[in-house]
Amino acid sequence: MAETKKKNEWWEWGKSILLALLIAYFLHTFIFATSIVEGESMAPTLEDGERVLFNKIVYLVDEPERGDIVIIQRQNKNYVKRVIGLPGETISVNDNDLYIDGEKYRQPFLSEEVLKDTGRLGTIDIPEGSYFVMGDNRGISKDSRNGLGFIQGENIIGKSEFVIYPFDEWTKTE
């Protein structure tokens, strides 16, 4: 009798562990995943080595918005950048000021120091279905200005939600 009770207890534990693993797999595959920030292109918002939790489902039901920090997948490599220009818009940078459809756009997520590194960029028309992204550390970022080019919507695989590592820096990304 005691042996049967012990077998039932092991069976219940096994089912619970299997269920927890299946839920974790489902969440990681379809809802949330993590990505490691490599380099200083998003500093000071995100630092080299930080691990971010990103939402994989948000862009299945909605479109990226200006200011979103997104995860871009290109050739099996992930990039973390900020959406600056939306499909169909015209952007330009003149004397470090960003203009979207001819209107100056304030970038509250950047310091004055970083804004000085934005540089100059001629007028660019963003094609439908594409996005223009930049890193927050404009002086060193590889982004739509210099290497990544326009980002197709299907290459944006998620929206960064939280810094989860290091643990003492757990914050919402904005």
GROMACS elastic network, one bead per residue, 0.5 to 0.9 nm:
[ bonds ]
;  ai    aj funct       b0    kb
    1     4     6  0.52001   500
    1     5     6  0.63481   500
    1     6     6  0.87035   500
    2     5     6  0.50776   500
    2     6     6  0.61927   500
    2     7     6  0.86944   500
    3     6     6  0.50540   500
    3     7     6  0.62352   500
    3     8     6  0.86871   500
    4     7     6  0.50527   500
    4     8     6  0.61960   500
    4     9     6  0.85894   500
    5     8     6  0.51194   500
    5     9     6  0.62012   500
    5    10     6  0.87411   500
    6     9     6  0.50370   500
    6    10     6  0.62848   500
    6    11     6  0.85834   500
    7    10     6  0.51375   500
    7    11     6  0.60892   500
    7    12     6  0.86353   500
    8    12     6  0.61100   500
    8    13     6  0.85731   500
    9    12     6  0.51500   500
    9    13     6  0.62278   500
    9    14     6  0.85577   500
   10    13     6  0.50724   500
   10    14     6  0.60142   500
   10    15     6  0.86007   500
   11    14     6  0.50289   500
   11    15     6  0.61976   500
   11    16     6  0.86348   500
   12    15     6  0.51693   500
   12    16     6  0.62089   500
   12    17     6  0.86646   500
   13    16     6  0.50952   500
   13    17     6  0.61572   500
   13    18     6  0.85489   500
   14    17     6  0.51930   500
   14    18     6  0.60753   500
   14    19     6  0.85237   500
   15    18     6  0.51001   500
   15    19     6  0.60446   500
   15    20     6  0.85600   500
   16    19     6  0.51396   500
   16    20     6  0.61625   500
   16    21     6  0.86468   500
   17    20     6  0.50724   500
   17    21     6  0.61871   500
   17    22     6  0.86392   500
   18    21     6  0.51085   500
   18    22     6  0.61802   500
   18    23     6  0.86432   500
   19    22     6  0.50928   500
   19    23     6  0.61684   500
   19    24     6  0.85715   500
   20    23     6  0.51693   500
   20    24     6  0.61293   500
   20    25     6  0.85786   500
   21    24     6  0.50547   500
   21    25     6  0.60616   500
   21    26     6  0.85573   500
   22    25     6  0.50569   500
   22    26     6  0.61105   500
   22    27     6  0.85857   500
   23    26     6  0.50864   500
   23    27     6  0.61147   500
   23    28     6  0.85407   500
   24    27     6  0.51640   500
   24    28     6  0.60691   500
   24    29     6  0.84610   500
   25    28     6  0.51772   500
   25    29     6  0.59401   500
   25    30     6  0.84164   500
   26    29     6  0.51835   500
   26    30     6  0.58607   500
   26    31     6  0.73547   500
   26    32     6  0.89978   500
   27    30     6  0.55362   500
   27    32     6  0.57380   500
   27    33     6  0.78746   500
   28    31     6  0.59407   500
   28    32     6  0.50307   500
   28    33     6  0.51389   500
   28    34     6  0.83979   500
   28    56     6  0.88935   500
   29    32     6  0.70340   500
   29    33     6  0.72093   500
   29    56     6  0.84694   500
   30    33     6  0.83112   500
   30    55     6  0.89013   500
   30    56     6  0.64112   500
   30    57     6  0.67833   500
   31    54     6  0.84674   500
   31    55     6  0.59664   500
   31    56     6  0.50456   500
   31    57     6  0.53830   500
   31    58     6  0.84689   500
   32    53     6  0.66609   500
   32    54     6  0.55869   500
   32    56     6  0.54987   500
   32    57     6  0.76928   500
   32   158     6  0.84663   500
   33    52     6  0.83691   500
   33    53     6  0.57536   500
   33    54     6  0.55170   500
   33    55     6  0.68794   500
   33    56     6  0.71181   500
   33   158     6  0.87064   500
   34    51     6  0.65118   500
   34    52     6  0.54713   500
   34    54     6  0.58950   500
   34    55     6  0.88765   500
   34   160     6  0.88589   500
   34   164     6  0.87209   500
   35    50     6  0.84766   500
   35    51     6  0.56391   500
   35    52     6  0.54250   500
   35    53     6  0.66667   500
   35    54     6  0.74117   500
   35    71     6  0.80797   500
   35    78     6  0.75530   500
   35    79     6  0.88780   500
   35    80     6  0.85235   500
   35   160     6  0.88882   500
   36    48     6  0.80323   500
   36    49     6  0.60104   500
   36    50     6  0.57927   500
   36    52     6  0.62941   500
   36    78     6  0.86972   500
   36    80     6  0.88810   500
   37    40     6  0.81958   500
   37    41     6  0.89473   500
   37    42     6  0.82744   500
   37    46     6  0.71399   500
   37    47     6  0.67373   500
   37    48     6  0.53142   500
   37    49     6  0.53046   500
   37    50     6  0.54198   500
   37    51     6  0.61718   500
   37    52     6  0.73770   500
   37    78     6  0.89527   500
   37    79     6  0.79280   500
   37    80     6  0.69042   500
   38    41     6  0.81829   500
   38    47     6  0.80375   500
   38    48     6  0.51210   500
   38    49     6  0.59627   500
   38    50     6  0.80529   500
   38    79     6  0.83038   500
   38    80     6  0.86140   500
   39    42     6  0.78613   500
   39    43     6  0.85273   500
   39    47     6  0.73721   500
   39    49     6  0.76046   500
   39   141     6  0.89443   500
   40    43     6  0.52037   500
   40    44     6  0.79452   500
   40    46     6  0.77801   500
   40    47     6  0.60620   500
   40    48     6  0.55370   500
   40   135     6  0.88490   500
   40   136     6  0.89583   500
   40   137     6  0.69246   500
   40   140     6  0.76350   500
   40   141     6  0.76436   500
   41    44     6  0.86337   500
   41    46     6  0.83171   500
   41    47     6  0.83107   500
   41    48     6  0.84293   500
   41    80     6  0.84759   500
   41    81     6  0.81116   500
   41   134     6  0.86634   500
   41   135     6  0.52081   500
   41   136     6  0.63079   500
   41   138     6  0.71058   500
   41   139     6  0.82290   500
   41   140     6  0.59859   500
   41   142     6  0.71983   500
   41   143     6  0.88391   500
   42    45     6  0.57861   500
   42    46     6  0.51899   500
   42    47     6  0.66899   500
   42    48     6  0.83271   500
   42    80     6  0.74075   500
   42    81     6  0.68498   500
   42    82     6  0.83012   500
   42   134     6  0.86171   500
   42   137     6  0.52773   500
   42   138     6  0.82552   500
   42   141     6  0.74611   500
   43    46     6  0.50337   500
   43    47     6  0.52584   500
   43    48     6  0.77848   500
   43   135     6  0.80748   500
   43   136     6  0.61046   500
   43   137     6  0.54031   500
   44    47     6  0.62190   500
   44   110     6  0.85820   500
   44   136     6  0.73090   500
   44   137     6  0.72046   500
   45   109     6  0.79767   500
   45   110     6  0.85708   500
   45   136     6  0.70482   500
   45   137     6  0.87085   500
   45   173     6  0.75036   500
   45   174     6  0.77286   500
   46    49     6  0.87697   500
   46    50     6  0.68701   500
   46    52     6  0.87488   500
   46   136     6  0.86427   500
   46   163     6  0.80330   500
   46   173     6  0.79963   500
   47    50     6  0.57767   500
   48    51     6  0.88600   500
   49   165     6  0.83031   500
   49   166     6  0.84280   500
   50   163     6  0.67082   500
   50   164     6  0.75706   500
   50   165     6  0.54926   500
   50   166     6  0.62791   500
   50   169     6  0.88011   500
   51   162     6  0.85329   500
   51   163     6  0.58543   500
   51   164     6  0.57498   500
   51   166     6  0.72716   500
   52   160     6  0.64015   500
   52   161     6  0.71223   500
   52   162     6  0.55164   500
   52   164     6  0.56381   500
   52   165     6  0.71252   500
   52   173     6  0.83825   500
   53   159     6  0.85645   500
   53   160     6  0.60432   500
   53   161     6  0.57856   500
   53   162     6  0.52269   500
   53   163     6  0.63195   500
   53   164     6  0.64566   500
   54    70     6  0.81191   500
   54    71     6  0.75252   500
   54   157     6  0.87940   500
   54   158     6  0.57342   500
   54   159     6  0.52251   500
   54   161     6  0.52851   500
   54   162     6  0.70921   500
   55    58     6  0.60615   500
   55    59     6  0.84525   500
   55   157     6  0.83726   500
   55   158     6  0.51608   500
   55   159     6  0.51848   500
   55   160     6  0.63792   500
   55   161     6  0.65556   500
   56    59     6  0.70281   500
   56    60     6  0.79134   500
   56   157     6  0.59860   500
   56   159     6  0.68260   500
   57    60     6  0.53294   500
   57    61     6  0.70932   500
   57    62     6  0.88686   500
   57   157     6  0.84765   500
   57   158     6  0.70641   500
   57   159     6  0.87177   500
   58    61     6  0.57409   500
   58    62     6  0.60362   500
   58    63     6  0.79685   500
   58    64     6  0.86251   500
   58   158     6  0.69496   500
   58   159     6  0.71282   500
   59    63     6  0.53458   500
   59    64     6  0.65731   500
   59   153     6  0.89165   500
   59   156     6  0.80888   500
   59   157     6  0.76389   500
   59   158     6  0.66982   500
   59   159     6  0.78033   500
   60    63     6  0.77269   500
   62    65     6  0.89557   500
   63   153     6  0.83563   500
   64    67     6  0.86480   500
   64    68     6  0.65915   500
   64    70     6  0.80711   500
   64    83     6  0.74031   500
   64    86     6  0.81249   500
   64   131     6  0.86611   500
   64   153     6  0.83244   500
   64   156     6  0.84091   500
   64   159     6  0.80745   500
   65    68     6  0.56800   500
   65    83     6  0.68061   500
   65    84     6  0.83696   500
   65    85     6  0.87097   500
   65    86     6  0.73852   500
   66    69     6  0.88392   500
   66    82     6  0.77445   500
   66    83     6  0.50595   500
   66    84     6  0.52409   500
   66    85     6  0.64768   500
   66    86     6  0.68413   500
   67    82     6  0.57803   500
   67    83     6  0.52367   500
   67    84     6  0.61324   500
   67    85     6  0.89850   500
   67   107     6  0.84658   500
   67   109     6  0.82881   500
   67   174     6  0.77492   500
   68    81     6  0.83494   500
   68    82     6  0.55824   500
   68    83     6  0.54649   500
   68    84     6  0.82629   500
   68   159     6  0.68366   500
   68   160     6  0.77919   500
   68   174     6  0.71544   500
   69    80     6  0.68077   500
   69    81     6  0.55798   500
   69    83     6  0.64312   500
   69   158     6  0.87691   500
   69   159     6  0.59287   500
   69   160     6  0.55086   500
   69   161     6  0.81794   500
   69   173     6  0.74461   500
   69   174     6  0.69289   500
   70    79     6  0.80850   500
   70    80     6  0.57286   500
   70    81     6  0.56064   500
   70    82     6  0.60541   500
   70    83     6  0.70457   500
   70   133     6  0.89063   500
   70   156     6  0.66137   500
   70   157     6  0.75597   500
   70   158     6  0.57388   500
   70   160     6  0.55747   500
   71    78     6  0.63251   500
   71    79     6  0.56522   500
   71    81     6  0.67510   500
   71    82     6  0.88692   500
   71   155     6  0.84104   500
   71   156     6  0.58358   500
   71   157     6  0.57298   500
   71   158     6  0.52095   500
   71   159     6  0.60615   500
   71   160     6  0.67148   500
   72    77     6  0.80904   500
   72    78     6  0.54167   500
   72    79     6  0.50074   500
   72    80     6  0.63419   500
   72    81     6  0.75627   500
   72   151     6  0.78966   500
   72   154     6  0.88998   500
   72   155     6  0.54805   500
   72   157     6  0.58466   500
   72   158     6  0.74401   500
   73    76     6  0.62966   500
   73    77     6  0.56013   500
   73    79     6  0.64290   500
   73   154     6  0.88483   500
   73   155     6  0.53122   500
   73   156     6  0.64374   500
   73   157     6  0.65472   500
   74    77     6  0.53407   500
   74    78     6  0.63938   500
   74    79     6  0.77745   500
   74   148     6  0.88107   500
   74   155     6  0.66914   500
   75    78     6  0.83534   500
   79   143     6  0.89293   500
   80   135     6  0.76599   500
   80   160     6  0.81412   500
   81   133     6  0.59797   500
   81   134     6  0.56501   500
   81   136     6  0.75712   500
   81   141     6  0.89473   500
   81   143     6  0.74376   500
   82   132     6  0.86130   500
   82   133     6  0.53618   500
   82   134     6  0.54438   500
   82   135     6  0.59169   500
   82   136     6  0.71326   500
   83    86     6  0.75423   500
   83   131     6  0.68592   500
   83   132     6  0.61628   500
   83   134     6  0.67233   500
   83   135     6  0.88624   500
   84    91     6  0.87798   500
   84   100     6  0.88766   500
   84   131     6  0.75563   500
   84   132     6  0.56108   500
   84   133     6  0.52175   500
   84   134     6  0.66039   500
   85    88     6  0.85632   500
   85    89     6  0.64631   500
   85    90     6  0.76901   500
   85    91     6  0.68069   500
   85   100     6  0.74184   500
   85   126     6  0.71953   500
   85   130     6  0.86912   500
   85   131     6  0.56346   500
   85   133     6  0.67451   500
   86    89     6  0.57661   500
   86    90     6  0.86384   500
   86   126     6  0.69851   500
   86   127     6  0.87384   500
   86   128     6  0.83521   500
   86   129     6  0.84695   500
   86   130     6  0.69959   500
   86   131     6  0.50796   500
   86   132     6  0.66184   500
   87    90     6  0.88384   500
   87   125     6  0.86564   500
   87   126     6  0.55142   500
   87   127     6  0.56756   500
   87   129     6  0.55657   500
   87   130     6  0.52195   500
   87   131     6  0.57197   500
   87   132     6  0.82431   500
   88   125     6  0.67804   500
   88   126     6  0.52201   500
   88   127     6  0.54664   500
   88   128     6  0.52097   500
   88   129     6  0.81148   500
   88   130     6  0.81318   500
   88   131     6  0.88990   500
   89   100     6  0.68298   500
   89   101     6  0.60561   500
   89   124     6  0.83594   500
   89   125     6  0.60378   500
   89   126     6  0.55091   500
   89   127     6  0.78709   500
   89   128     6  0.86515   500
   90    99     6  0.81316   500
   90   100     6  0.57803   500
   90   102     6  0.75715   500
   90   123     6  0.67268   500
   90   124     6  0.55019   500
   90   126     6  0.60943   500
   91    98     6  0.72194   500
   91    99     6  0.54868   500
   91   101     6  0.60718   500
   91   102     6  0.74499   500
   91   121     6  0.85478   500
   91   122     6  0.81412   500
   91   123     6  0.57586   500
   91   124     6  0.53159   500
   91   125     6  0.66036   500
   91   126     6  0.77626   500
   91   132     6  0.88525   500
   92    97     6  0.82260   500
   92    98     6  0.59472   500
   92    99     6  0.51936   500
   92   100     6  0.67411   500
   92   101     6  0.84243   500
   92   102     6  0.80635   500
   92   120     6  0.77992   500
   92   121     6  0.55047   500
   92   122     6  0.54380   500
   92   124     6  0.62064   500
   92   125     6  0.89890   500
   93    96     6  0.58861   500
   93    97     6  0.53436   500
   93    99     6  0.60388   500
   93   100     6  0.88963   500
   93   118     6  0.75711   500
   93   119     6  0.69932   500
   93   120     6  0.50227   500
   93   122     6  0.66237   500
   93   123     6  0.76751   500
   94    97     6  0.52591   500
   94    98     6  0.66784   500
   94    99     6  0.77822   500
   94   118     6  0.89090   500
   94   119     6  0.72143   500
   94   120     6  0.50387   500
   94   121     6  0.64852   500
   94   122     6  0.77623   500
   95    98     6  0.85368   500
   95   116     6  0.82002   500
   95   118     6  0.81257   500
   95   119     6  0.62717   500
   95   120     6  0.59304   500
   95   121     6  0.89408   500
   96   115     6  0.60342   500
   96   116     6  0.57526   500
   96   117     6  0.69345   500
   96   120     6  0.61819   500
   96   121     6  0.87831   500
   97   104     6  0.68433   500
   97   105     6  0.75543   500
   97   106     6  0.82298   500
   97   115     6  0.76598   500
   97   116     6  0.87632   500
   97   118     6  0.77119   500
   97   119     6  0.83182   500
   97   120     6  0.83057   500
   98   103     6  0.82974   500
   98   104     6  0.58226   500
   98   105     6  0.55787   500
   98   106     6  0.75276   500
   98   107     6  0.81865   500
   98   118     6  0.84627   500
   98   121     6  0.89213   500
   99   102     6  0.54531   500
   99   103     6  0.50967   500
   99   105     6  0.55171   500
   99   106     6  0.88558   500
  100   103     6  0.53273   500
  100   104     6  0.64280   500
  100   105     6  0.63878   500
  101   104     6  0.85167   500
  106   109     6  0.89497   500
  107   110     6  0.58252   500
  107   111     6  0.85582   500
  107   115     6  0.85088   500
  108   111     6  0.75784   500
  109   136     6  0.79484   500
  109   174     6  0.76096   500
  110   113     6  0.80758   500
  110   114     6  0.61667   500
  110   115     6  0.64651   500
  110   136     6  0.66670   500
  110   137     6  0.84734   500
  111   114     6  0.53138   500
  111   115     6  0.62982   500
  111   116     6  0.89193   500
  112   115     6  0.50401   500
  112   116     6  0.65247   500
  113   116     6  0.54949   500
  113   117     6  0.73579   500
  114   117     6  0.54177   500
  114   118     6  0.71063   500
  114   136     6  0.75132   500
  114   137     6  0.62237   500
  114   138     6  0.64778   500
  114   139     6  0.75353   500
  115   118     6  0.54059   500
  115   119     6  0.82654   500
  115   136     6  0.89306   500
  115   137     6  0.86872   500
  115   138     6  0.74294   500
  116   119     6  0.69090   500
  116   138     6  0.85730   500
  116   139     6  0.85299   500
  117   137     6  0.78885   500
  117   138     6  0.55528   500
  117   140     6  0.86364   500
  118   121     6  0.86223   500
  118   137     6  0.85231   500
  118   138     6  0.51952   500
  118   139     6  0.63852   500
  119   138     6  0.82660   500
  119   139     6  0.80603   500
  121   124     6  0.80485   500
  121   145     6  0.79124   500
  126   129     6  0.85418   500
  126   130     6  0.64057   500
  126   131     6  0.67031   500
  126   132     6  0.70076   500
  126   150     6  0.73991   500
  127   130     6  0.55334   500
  127   131     6  0.78622   500
  127   150     6  0.81327   500
  128   131     6  0.83218   500
  129   151     6  0.84256   500
  129   152     6  0.59698   500
  129   153     6  0.58641   500
  129   154     6  0.87407   500
  130   150     6  0.58020   500
  130   151     6  0.52386   500
  130   153     6  0.58451   500
  131   144     6  0.85473   500
  131   149     6  0.89473   500
  131   150     6  0.56243   500
  131   152     6  0.63752   500
  131   153     6  0.70458   500
  132   143     6  0.82646   500
  132   144     6  0.56452   500
  132   145     6  0.82258   500
  132   149     6  0.74227   500
  132   150     6  0.54147   500
  132   151     6  0.63230   500
  133   143     6  0.60350   500
  133   144     6  0.53725   500
  133   145     6  0.80874   500
  133   148     6  0.85511   500
  133   149     6  0.83970   500
  133   150     6  0.76069   500
  133   151     6  0.74047   500
  134   137     6  0.83884   500
  134   138     6  0.70814   500
  134   141     6  0.70294   500
  134   142     6  0.76609   500
  134   143     6  0.50254   500
  134   144     6  0.61681   500
  134   145     6  0.73999   500
  135   138     6  0.57789   500
  135   139     6  0.88885   500
  135   140     6  0.82732   500
  135   141     6  0.52456   500
  135   142     6  0.72671   500
  135   143     6  0.64043   500
  136   139     6  0.87645   500
  136   141     6  0.75482   500
  137   140     6  0.61284   500
  137   141     6  0.59289   500
  138   141     6  0.53621   500
  138   142     6  0.85686   500
  138   143     6  0.89123   500
  141   145     6  0.88855   500
  141   146     6  0.82943   500
  142   145     6  0.74125   500
  142   146     6  0.58184   500
  142   147     6  0.58881   500
  142   148     6  0.67787   500
  143   146     6  0.56692   500
  143   147     6  0.58886   500
  143   148     6  0.50287   500
  143   149     6  0.68073   500
  143   150     6  0.88049   500
  144   147     6  0.62079   500
  144   150     6  0.56470   500
  144   151     6  0.74835   500
  145   148     6  0.72405   500
  145   149     6  0.63127   500
  145   150     6  0.86207   500
  146   149     6  0.67824   500
  148   151     6  0.72496   500
  151   154     6  0.83406   500
  151   155     6  0.65779   500
  151   156     6  0.74883   500
  152   155     6  0.54292   500
  152   156     6  0.71314   500
  153   156     6  0.54706   500
  153   157     6  0.84301   500
  154   157     6  0.69981   500
  156   159     6  0.81114   500
  160   163     6  0.82210   500
  160   172     6  0.85083   500
  160   173     6  0.64225   500
  160   174     6  0.83581   500
  161   171     6  0.85814   500
  161   172     6  0.57317   500
  161   173     6  0.54022   500
  161   174     6  0.78642   500
  162   170     6  0.68676   500
  162   171     6  0.55013   500
  162   173     6  0.52125   500
  162   174     6  0.87965   500
  163   166     6  0.76978   500
  163   167     6  0.83301   500
  163   169     6  0.68322   500
  163   170     6  0.51262   500
  163   171     6  0.52603   500
  163   172     6  0.62917   500
  163   173     6  0.65497   500
  164   167     6  0.59741   500
  164   168     6  0.86382   500
  164   169     6  0.72209   500
  164   171     6  0.71891   500
  164   172     6  0.88803   500
  165   168     6  0.74574   500
  165   169     6  0.66539   500
  165   170     6  0.64738   500
  166   169     6  0.55651   500
  166   170     6  0.69310   500
  167   170     6  0.54438   500
  168   171     6  0.89056   500
